């Protein structure tokens, strides 16, 4: 788990009002830039919280996020080629 000091480095505008996690709009984290499914990246990658760090290509959380955005789960070949 990250320390309070680590969490305090995340810009306040990206943190949920109730401090429960990252601020989202329409199932999309506000720290995400780009177009989901075409090319997206985290704007605070080095500061991202542990829940984001633990999500790995092809794991259940990844599959859920992909389904939320109308995408199929990654194939084993896609997972093998995914950056780590």
Secondary structure, DSSP 8 states (H G I E B T S, - for coil): ---HHHHHTS-GGGB-TTSSSB-EETTEETTEEEETTTEEEETTGGG--HHHHH--TTSHHHHHHHHHTT-----HHHHHHS--
